[in-house]
Structures are given as structure tokens and as C-alpha cells.
Amino acid sequence: DAGITQSPRHKVTETGTPVTLRCHQTENHRYMYWYRQDPGHGLRLIHYSYGVKDTDKGEVSDGYSVSRSKTEDFLLTLESATSSQTSVYFCAIRTGGGDSYEQYFGPGTRLTVT
Amino acid sequence: GESVGLHLPTLSVQEGDNSIINCAYSNSASDYFIWYKQESGKGPQFIIDIRSNMDKRQGQRVTVLLNKTVKHLSLQIAATQPGDSAVYFCAESLTGGFKTIFGAGTRLFVKA
């Protein structure tokens, strides 16, 4: 599992409340990603990080922000949660180099916005 | 476990048969392709990858075929086992691999 943990694993929150999801890795990988997974959409990239304090947007970044103040932690924040953000959220790290860019995923966080 | 796809294409095969899962990718400039397996309640798991300078790559019981002319990728699983039941995603990326685009997935059912 490449030493990736996500917290919380499950969360129910109300519309309009802020929510922060945490991804923690133990192997000092440079690249970290946040995806959301919804039925029929596969995995869609929200934000990614290529180093401490270096982040960039993915294809579905609206309504989300991220922070990476240290290598091992990548935080995803929903400033004001909406029902459309109900989803399963996966964090991933990228390993390899040269010809291979494998991504290893965390166990996921199921977020329900009521 | 998590419901990852209520309307996914589904492939049902008999245990011991070979499985072929197909994928059409979108970007003709993509030069790196990956197959992932996702079991219920878990995150996706890397299976095998292939670069655009190859048209075939083999792993343990799995083979990936790449046809760049028609932007088509396939995953072949030999002697399919019940443990192979999962959702399979293809993914494409450009060199550097900062961003990976995932397909919607195919659900594989293995009948005992």
C-alpha cells in the first residue's frame, strides 16, 4: 500500500460546512494526488502536488483547495461543502521514474454531504 | 464496500477462461498507459503498464496490447480466477506523468 493512509475514512457533513481530508505517506514520495470517484466517471483528478508548497489544479478543482506544508501530508479542503461533493475521495502517490510512473492509492474516504 | 460504478460495462467469464477487457483512450499524444484493478472497498491497484513505443507487454497472467492507430488498449487475463473479479480501469498519461486520465472502468465477474 506504499504507506498511504487517509483520514477520516468516512464522514457525513452538512451543506455549507468546511471539511478537510488528510492524506499521509511514510515513504517520502514527491508527487501526491487527490482524486474523486463517482459512478460512471472513473477517477477524476482534483489537485496534485509536486513538492512541498507546490500544487496545481486537476480537471475538477472548483470548490476544493489543497495544502502541502510537509512532504508526508497532503490536505484536501472543501471550504463550503455541497451535495455535489458527495463522493469517494482517493489520495495517491507516484513512484518510479524513467519508463514507469506507477501510482499507489490510499484506501479512500467516503464523504456524504447532506 | 464502495459502489464504484452502477452503470459500468460488465464482462462475465467462466473461471479458467481467458478475459479480454478493452479500452479506448482519448489523447493521441498520450505515450504511457496503465491498467488498474479496483476491488470493492479498496483503492485502485497497479497491474501493468506500457509505453507507446511498444505494442505488447506481458506480466504474470496478464498481457496489455496497445494499438496506437485506433487508440485502443486491451488487457488480457489468462486463466481467470474468482479473485480477478473487480473493476478494471485503463489510464493514459503524457511523458512526465504528472496527470493521468482514467477511463470509466469495466466490471469483471468471474463465475465459478
Contacts between the chains, C-beta under 8 A, distances in Angstrom:
chain1	res1	chain2	res2	distance
A	31	B	98	7.3
A	35	B	102	7.9
A	37	B	2	7.7
A	37	B	4	6.1
A	39	B	3	6.5
A	39	B	4	7.1
A	39	B	5	5.3
A	39	B	6	4.5
A	39	B	7	6.5
A	40	B	5	6.1
A	40	B	6	7.1
A	40	B	7	5.1
A	40	B	8	7.3
A	40	B	104	6.0
A	41	B	104	6.4
A	42	B	5	7.9
A	42	B	89	5.8
A	42	B	102	4.1
A	42	B	103	5.6
A	42	B	104	4.5
A	42	B	105	5.4
A	43	B	44	6.9
A	43	B	89	7.0
A	43	B	102	4.3
A	44	B	102	7.5
A	45	B	99	6.1
A	45	B	100	7.3
A	45	B	101	7.9
A	48	B	98	6.7
A	48	B	99	7.1
A	50	B	98	6.7
A	56	B	98	7.8
A	58	B	99	6.8
A	59	B	101	8.0
A	88	B	2	5.2
A	88	B	4	7.4
A	90	B	43	5.3
A	90	B	44	7.4
A	92	B	43	7.6
A	94	B	97	6.4
A	99	B	51	5.8
A	100	B	49	6.1
A	101	B	32	6.3
A	101	B	34	7.9
A	101	B	49	7.7
A	101	B	93	6.5
A	101	B	97	3.2
A	101	B	100	7.8
A	102	B	34	7.4
A	102	B	46	4.7
A	102	B	49	7.0
A	103	B	34	7.8
A	103	B	44	7.8
A	103	B	46	6.9
A	103	B	100	6.6
A	104	B	46	6.9
A	105	B	43	3.2
A	105	B	44	5.0
A	105	B	45	7.4
A	106	B	43	5.6
A	107	B	42	6.5
A	107	B	43	5.7
A	108	B	2	6.5
A	108	B	41	7.9
A	108	B	42	7.5
A	108	B	43	5.5
A	110	B	2	6.5
